């Protein structure tokens, strides 16, 4: 019944997307000349922002090329999170793809660092000497009183916008912007994806105000779009002034690189698309994925500083940039939609270790946003709350039931094989009917559900305990960065141990079940053998191979 409910919500969202696209098509085909204007004006005008760090060259080239001649796109900002010689490889690719349109902007100080420094200096200047003395020695912006932070925020952002306008004018971007498409490549000292996103978002807001453009598409350097991706996603936003953000569907372009990549690709449809469709049914998607998110600039601009300086339990967050940006929109009462009719294509890990680290990173962001901002559920209703709690407590309850069975043989809460089979069959059938052109086969859809769900309890527990860790986990994809990742699995021994421990627990439960049925006198020995065999094989597999894609 739960699966039917989830599929019902996903289908509601899919039909809603189809209606919005149909409405958009009717508007674009309208014969009202005054409404349509020129041919190009049929498409919603927008900006695009792509950020990356030491990306694999061929992947980055395909990413940029996909934006050439994109309908409605008037300017593209490419943010490179680094300014060392090795980072110039990406800058050279931008020059190659946009030889006539590109303008390079080199920043000596990231705008995010500038904003925080100005805010802290402003706040410190407003405090009395006694108030300054009460601050801890290692004080941060988060330690200041709320009213002081709000005033410092406003002052700092005004200064940063003024500085950004000066930079764009120095590079003749603002004066020539209206004449033709322009690509702007920004590179700055390396800090984080969040840092380069902040810079690109500030420049985007200025360009949008300059030429009365209301929408921004954001993506990553490993993702490419189709000619319809931006017009469909942003066009459907334009039809409803209460939509602050929207995301497209996300498919995998390297699904044939390995079995893990094929499973990851199928899991996007068998699990992630259905999960996002549930919240999409009420226009309250709680995570716009980094590779395929669109924003209304008027919704984005007021939240940029608070988004960047977010902390959790006093620790600055790093890995939840897309998740928290969506949370800020929801807290402000904006709708956030999932457009199933538009699609972007991204990269997925091709090895088990990289996939595991990716899932842990995503889960950490989910734990922070799920429990730190309960007001979101009061604003957007019970479906968002139920979906969020189910994502956390569902795997947790599975872990508890499995542990009780292994230790005590408790069968009060047995798994239902019939329920499991029906769930897999329902999800596989629904996804294959709706998305068959994006999956290799129905078999991959079926297997991927086990592939995704089986390690999930271990991932959830470990990501909750380590939610405040800020490491990205996986190395970047260019040649030198891959060569530096020589430690392989040994660099992530704790994460691997958490996953191995859970899988060993699953093996013990299976061994207990089989031994109870066929060899009860050997039950303990078989359980120990299952645990040792599973742990040894998984450790060998994950530690032997490096995390290279």
Secondary structure, DSSP 8 states (H G I E B T S, - for coil): -HHHHHHHHHHHHHHHHHHHHHHHHHHHT---HHHH-SSGGGS--EEEEEEESS--HHHHHHHHHTTTT-TTEEEEEEEES--SGGGHHHHHHHHHHTTTTEEEEEESS-HHHHHHHHHHHHHHHHS-HHHHHHS-TT--GGGS-HHHHHHHHHHHHHHHHHHHHHHHHHTTHHHHTTTS-EEEEEEE----HHHHHHHHHHHHHHHHHHHT--EEEEEETT-EE-TTHHHHHHHHHHT-TTEEEEEEEEEES-TTS-HHHHHHHHHIIIIIHHHHHHHHTTTB-S---GGGEEEEHHHHHTTHHHHHT-EETTEE--S-HHHHHHHHHHHTT-EEEEEEEEEEEE---SSHHHHHHHHHHHHHHHHHHHHH-THHHHHH-HHHHHHHHHHHHHHHHHHHHHHHHHHH---TT---HHHHHHHHHHHHHHHHHHHGGGSS-HHHHHHHHHHHHHTHHHHHHHHHHTTT-----S--SSHHHHHH-TTGGGGGHHHHHHHHHHHHHHHHHHHHHHHHHH-GGGHHHHHHHHHHHHHHHHHHHHHHS----
